[in-house]
Amino acid sequence: MPYNSVGPRGSVRYEMASKMGHLPTTTNATIRERLALYKRPEKQFDATQIERLVCGVSDLDQPTSPKIRYVVAVDGSGHEIQEAFDRYPSTRVLYMQVAGVFINLQHLLDQPGQFVDPARIADAIESSVVSGFLPGSYLEHEEYADPQVAFRAEMFELFAQTEVQQRTLLDLLHEISKHGLEAQSTAAEHGFQLVTKCPNKDCDLHDPKAARPGIHVPWDQQGSCPKCEKPLWPTDALRIWEAFQPDASNGEALGRTHQLIEHLVLLGVALSFEELSPKMLQQTAFICDGDLAIFGQAARFQRCLRGAWQALGMRARAKGHQPPIVIGVAKSGYPVEHLHGIRRFIERRQLMRLDHEYMTGRLRISSLDETYFGRKLFYHAEDGQLLCITILPDTDVAYDTKREAPDPKQPTPPEDLSLPGRFTALRRTLDALDLLGTRLYDDALIPVSLAHHWAAYPLANAERVLRVLTEQALGKTEKS
């Protein structure tokens, strides 16, 4: 633990240990001896297991049109700011930014030469940023004495006041809740959000079993617990407040919040496209930085997001259109590292689907059913980029352990939900990814890189309300 002292101007200085002091750890004999008992990942690569899951893009008997002409990408970043008040370094606030960029690919890619003209990028982009505040540790609210209650109240304000194309985040949360489980969907249809338990630890309904099927809270305003009469907000249904620590770091709560907001923003823009230009919707790829998944306390809302996207696709097909492309792109993590390790087995313009055996046995990814609303796969792009992506199935769930896991008691083999037939937009998705590679970063896409640029710190004018794509921009691109 570092010592601290107060400087001549009142600033707190920390006396940190030298980083050089940790170097002997890497050469420690005990550590090296114990590590010798473990296998290096590349020694476990099974060519036979990999090759059975690999196929070429040209082998996919799927639609190749309409071509993708527009891209919407979303990325977010969060920061826990220490020393919210001078001379109180333990007081913290949580600050986040979620950026959206809209790119007209015709303007961006229709040019001679190998490199993208920076001026073309500027002309092709419409971008906006939303910023948000949440209280961190050791902050005392004027109205709510309990820090957790203050956090919950601020969460509601954030969702109620942040707009995405004339819809608040609260509107979007209500909209996707209509696609949840039966009790959640029914509550949403009647104007309520289903809160699975009361946050008050002294309340009988704090136990989810006692609170079943849930507490009905008005979807757009504060309510109260029917048992203890303490205040409840519809955003309590996310249960992110469970990760809040009044006297410690709250990076987890911050990460869970802006992760969910990223997904809501992307869906909000897609719903706006549907209203203003349904034909344009089928020519647009919606790209999220990270997996199509919700982790942590709000994971049950992954079902709601999947249902909302699939309903959007069904409405598009009913009008004779192709559904929009929805992609999650992971930039880090063990699956990304694994893909780099096995790249010699996957040629350019080949994909590797990841069945249940490979996901759970080789990549060691658990809780697939609870968290993912997209299916993960590997793609070796035409330009050499290695992409770890998740894509949305046309219908049904992305993963189902009961149906996919081998059962020795059953004579029939388990279902394989990774088959391309469940993803009829897969060919169009991979064709679009071949257009979007960038050498700004390894294995990155231009839209995601641009969204990351806008979400990074510092950013001027970060307090603008998010307008990822204005109606004026839509009208302008439709005519082009």
Residue pairs with C-beta under 8 A, 6 or more apart in sequence:
2 14
2 15
2 16
2 17
3 14
3 15
4 12
4 13
4 14
4 15
4 89
5 12
5 13
5 15
6 12
6 13
6 87
7 13
10 86
10 87
12 83
12 87
12 89
25 31
41 337
41 338
41 341
42 341
44 362
45 341
45 342
45 345
47 345
49 358
49 362
50 342
50 345
50 346
50 352
51 345
53 352
53 353
53 354
53 355
53 358
53 418
54 345
54 346
54 350
54 351
54 352
55 350
55 351
55 353
55 420
56 347
56 349
56 350
56 351
57 349
57 350
57 351
57 427
57 430
57 431
58 349
60 420
60 426
60 427
60 430
62 420
62 424
62 425
62 426
62 427
62 428
63 322
63 424
63 425
63 427
63 428
64 427
64 428
64 431
65 322
65 428
66 282
66 283
66 322
67 283
67 428
67 431
68 105
68 283
68 284
68 285
68 325
68 428
68 431
68 432
68 435
69 104
69 105
69 106
69 283
69 284
70 102
70 103
70 104
70 105
70 280
70 283
70 284
70 285
70 477
71 101
71 102
71 103
71 105
71 284
71 285
71 286
71 287
71 432
71 436
71 447
72 100
72 101
72 102
72 103
72 266
72 269
72 270
72 284
72 285
72 286
72 287
72 447
72 468
72 469
73 100
73 101
73 103
73 286
73 287
73 288
73 289
73 445
73 447
73 448
73 450
73 451
74 98
74 99
74 100
74 262
74 265
74 266
74 287
74 288
74 289
74 451
74 468
75 98
75 99
75 262
75 289
75 448
75 451
75 452
75 454
75 455
76 96
76 97
76 98
76 99
76 258
76 259
76 261
76 262
76 289
76 455
77 96
77 97
77 258
77 452
77 455
77 456
77 457
78 94
78 95
78 96
78 97
78 251
78 254
78 255
78 257
78 258
79 94
79 95
79 96
79 254
79 457
80 92
80 93
80 94
80 95
80 136
80 249
80 250
80 251
80 254
81 92
81 93
81 94
81 95
81 136
82 89
82 90
82 91
82 92
83 89
83 91
83 92
84 91
84 92
84 93
84 136
84 139
85 91
88 138
90 137
90 138
91 136
91 137
91 138
91 139
92 136
92 137
92 138
92 139
92 249
92 250
93 133
93 134
93 135
93 136
93 139
94 133
94 134
94 135
94 136
94 250
94 253
94 254
94 257
95 131
95 132
95 133
96 131
96 132
96 134
96 254
96 257
96 258
96 261
97 129
97 130
97 131
97 132
97 258
97 455
97 457
97 459
97 462
98 129
98 130
98 132
98 258
98 261
98 262
98 265
98 455
98 466
99 127
99 128
99 129
99 130
99 451
99 452
99 453
99 454
99 455
100 127
100 128
100 129
100 265
100 266
100 269
100 451
100 466
100 468
100 469
101 125
101 126
101 127
101 447
101 450
101 451
101 454
101 468
102 125
102 126
102 127
102 269
102 468
102 469
102 473
103 124
103 125
103 446
103 447
103 450
104 124
104 477
104 480
105 124
105 435
106 480
107 120
107 123
107 124
107 480
108 116
108 120
108 121
108 124
108 446
109 116
109 435
111 117
111 120
116 438
116 446
121 446
121 450
125 450
126 468
126 469
126 470
126 473
127 450
127 451
127 454
127 468
128 464
128 465
128 466
128 467
128 468
129 454
129 455
129 459
129 461
129 462
129 464
129 466
130 162
130 164
130 261
130 265
130 464
130 465
130 466
131 462
131 463
132 158
132 162
132 257
132 258
132 261
133 154
133 158
134 151
134 154
134 155
134 158
134 250
134 253
134 254
134 257
135 141
135 147
135 150
135 151
135 154
136 249
136 250
137 147
137 245
137 246
137 247
137 248
137 249
137 250
138 246
138 247
139 147
139 150
140 147
140 150
141 147
141 149
141 150
141 153
143 150
143 153
144 150
144 153
147 244
147 246
148 199
148 241
148 244
148 246
149 199
149 231
151 241
151 244
151 253
152 199
152 233
152 235
152 236
152 241
153 231
153 233
155 233
155 235
155 238
155 240
155 241
155 257
156 170
156 222
156 233
156 234
156 235
158 169
158 257
159 168
159 169
159 170
159 173
159 235
160 168
160 169
160 170
160 220
161 168
162 168
162 169
162 261
162 465
162 466
163 169
163 465
163 466
164 172
164 264
164 265
164 268
164 269
164 272
164 466
164 468
165 268
165 269
165 271
165 272
165 467
165 468
165 469
166 272
167 175
167 268
167 271
167 272
169 261
169 264
169 268
170 219
170 220
170 234
170 235
171 220
172 264
172 267
172 268
172 271
173 193
173 219
173 234
173 235
173 237
173 238
173 264
174 188
174 193
174 219
174 220
174 234
175 271
175 308
176 264
176 267
176 301
176 304
176 305
176 307
176 308
177 184
177 185
177 187
177 188
177 193
177 194
177 219
177 237
177 301
177 304
178 185
178 188
178 189
178 304
178 307
178 308
179 185
179 303
179 304
179 305
179 306
179 307
179 308
179 310
179 311
180 188
180 194
180 300
180 301
180 303
180 304
180 307
181 300
181 303
183 194
183 213
183 214
184 194
184 214
184 304
187 193
187 194
187 214
187 216
188 194
188 219
191 218
191 219
192 216
192 217
192 218
192 219
193 216
193 217
193 218
193 219
193 234
193 235
193 237
194 213
194 214
194 215
194 216
194 217
194 237
195 211
195 214
195 215
195 216
195 217
195 232
195 234
195 236
195 237
196 208
196 211
196 212
196 214
196 215
196 237
196 239
197 205
197 206
197 207
197 208
197 211
197 215
197 239
198 205
198 206
198 211
198 215
198 225
198 227
198 228
198 230
198 232
199 206
199 230
199 232
199 236
199 241
200 206
200 225
200 228
200 230
202 228
203 225
203 227
203 228
203 230
204 210
204 227
204 228
205 211
205 215
205 225
205 226
205 227
205 228
215 225
215 226
215 232
216 223
217 223
217 232
217 233
217 234
217 236
217 237
218 234
219 234
220 234
221 234
222 231
222 232
222 233
223 231
223 232
223 233
223 234
224 230
224 231
224 232
225 231
225 232
238 260
238 297
238 298
238 301
239 297
239 298
240 253
240 256
240 257
240 260
240 296
240 297
240 298
241 253
242 297
243 250
243 252
243 253
243 256
243 296
243 297
244 250
244 253
245 253
252 296
256 295
256 296
256 297
256 298
259 290
259 294
259 295
260 294
260 298
260 301
262 288
262 289
262 290
263 288
263 292
263 294
263 305
265 466
265 468
266 286
266 288
266 326
267 305
267 308
267 309
267 312
269 286
269 468
269 469
270 281
270 284
270 286
270 309
270 312
270 324
270 326
271 312
272 469
273 280
273 281
273 284
273 324
273 469
273 474
274 281
274 312
274 315
274 316
276 471
276 474
277 474
277 478
278 316
278 319
278 321
279 321
280 474
280 477
280 478
281 316
281 321
281 324
282 316
282 321
282 322
282 323
282 324
284 324
284 325
285 324
285 325
285 326
285 327
285 429
285 432
286 324
286 325
286 326
286 327
287 327
287 328
287 329
287 445
287 447
287 448
288 326
288 327
288 328
288 329
289 328
289 329
289 331
289 448
289 451
289 452
290 328
290 329
290 330
290 331
291 328
291 330
291 372
291 374
291 376
291 390
292 305
292 326
292 327
292 328
292 372
292 373
292 374
292 390
292 391
292 392
292 398
293 302
293 328
293 371
293 372
293 373
293 374
293 390
294 301
294 302
294 305
294 371
294 373
295 371
299 367
299 370
299 371
300 370
302 370
302 371
302 372
302 373
303 373
303 397
305 373
306 373
306 374
306 392
306 397
306 398
309 326
309 373
309 392
310 392
310 393
310 394
310 395
312 323
312 324
313 323
313 324
313 392
313 394
314 323
316 322
316 323
316 324
317 323
322 425
322 428
323 394
323 425
325 425
325 428
325 429
325 432
326 374
326 391
326 392
327 389
327 390
327 391
327 429
327 433
328 374
328 389
328 390
328 391
329 387
329 388
329 389
329 445
329 448
330 336
330 388
330 389
330 390
331 441
331 443
331 444
331 448
333 388
334 363
334 364
335 363
335 365
335 376
335 378
335 388
336 386
336 388
336 443
338 362
338 363
339 378
339 386
339 388
340 386
342 352
342 378
343 380
343 386
345 352
346 352
346 378
346 380
347 380
348 380
348 381
348 382
348 383
348 384
349 380
349 381
349 382
349 430
349 434
350 379
350 380
351 377
351 378
351 379
351 380
351 426
351 430
352 377
352 378
352 379
353 377
353 418
353 419
353 420
354 363
354 375
354 376
354 377
354 378
354 418
355 404
355 416
355 417
355 418
356 368
356 399
356 401
356 404
356 405
356 414
356 416
356 417
356 418
357 406
359 365
359 368
359 376
359 399
360 366
360 368
360 405
365 376
368 398
368 399
368 401
369 397
369 399
369 400
369 401
372 390
372 398
372 399
373 392
373 397
373 398
374 390
374 391
374 392
374 393
374 398
375 390
375 391
375 392
375 393
375 398
375 399
375 417
375 418
375 422
375 423
376 388
376 389
376 390
377 389
377 390
377 391
377 418
378 386
378 387
378 388
378 389
379 386
379 387
379 389
379 430
379 433
380 386
380 387
381 387
381 430
381 433
381 434
381 437
382 434
382 437
383 434
383 437
385 433
385 437
385 443
385 444
385 445
386 443
387 433
387 443
387 445
389 429
389 433
390 398
391 423
391 425
391 426
391 429
392 398
392 423
392 425
393 417
393 422
393 423
394 422
394 423
394 424
394 425
395 422
396 417
396 422
397 417
398 417
399 417
400 415
400 417
403 414
403 415
403 417
404 414
404 415
404 416
404 417
405 414
406 413
406 414
407 414
420 426
423 429
433 445
436 445
436 446
436 447
437 444
437 445
437 446
438 444
438 445
438 446
438 449
440 446
440 449
441 449
